[in-house]
């Protein structure tokens, strides 16, 4: 399908310490790829356990930079001020204060850290079976959706897939139905959406988006309607990765629209 109305709703810029993309470089690449916009969703984590990454930034400084870019590309490209807010059970009030104090277009609520360990670290997986690691991760996603309100969509349900020691890196709905139903029902009850994160399509050994299509289908069966699409790009070549094929799959699964957010309100684009 044509991508000129589609926003890549999960891109990291120079304000994320693990990103190799400058905001302007990302915009020019997205324009070249035929996309209609980018939501820059830089990391903000309270109490992140690894001190070699400072997952926070000055929101005012970043906002000014993006205002200048919006002026430069006005009428040509949509540039949205997003945030990937990492859930931390000990910092809920700080998260609420951050969101209340600044203007964001879009906020992804993500879980990276579980039991004070990033689920991407080997130490999180040590002593756990694949099933135990996935269940504990999903439990924390439910906690995030239950306790946190200042987000618009749940980010990459299945982030843990990327780092499983098992050769089978799937997180199928049928294997974790009770956990996933609890998450999806809570999100729907609270008026929150879910993200289709295409990083799984370019990540080694995964080849499908996060969450996988069976989870997305279940979300629709339960009455979910708000779905954003994001590449989770930290490198320039991944912006908009696999969007065409993923959108075709969503349409085949019965989704009529994909959303992006402007000033915290969903904007629906027909697939």
Secondary structure as GFF3:
##gff-version 3
##sequence-region A 1 271
A	DSSP	beta_strand	7	11	.	.	.	ID=ss1
A	DSSP	alpha_helix	23	32	.	.	.	ID=ss2
A	DSSP	beta_strand	37	45	.	.	.	ID=ss3
A	DSSP	alpha_helix	59	72	.	.	.	ID=ss4
A	DSSP	beta_strand	78	86	.	.	.	ID=ss5
A	DSSP	alpha_helix	92	101	.	.	.	ID=ss6
A	DSSP	beta_strand	106	110	.	.	.	ID=ss7
A	DSSP	beta_strand	113	114	.	.	.	ID=ss8
A	DSSP	beta_strand	117	118	.	.	.	ID=ss9
A	DSSP	alpha_helix	122	125	.	.	.	ID=ss10
A	DSSP	alpha_helix	130	147	.	.	.	ID=ss11
A	DSSP	beta_strand	153	154	.	.	.	ID=ss12
A	DSSP	three_ten_helix	159	163	.	.	.	ID=ss13
A	DSSP	three_ten_helix	173	175	.	.	.	ID=ss14
A	DSSP	alpha_helix	177	189	.	.	.	ID=ss15
A	DSSP	beta_strand	193	197	.	.	.	ID=ss16
A	DSSP	alpha_helix	199	202	.	.	.	ID=ss17
A	DSSP	alpha_helix	213	221	.	.	.	ID=ss18
A	DSSP	beta_strand	227	230	.	.	.	ID=ss19
A	DSSP	three_ten_helix	236	238	.	.	.	ID=ss20
A	DSSP	alpha_helix	243	252	.	.	.	ID=ss21
A	DSSP	beta_strand	257	262	.	.	.	ID=ss22
A	DSSP	beta_strand	265	270	.	.	.	ID=ss23
###
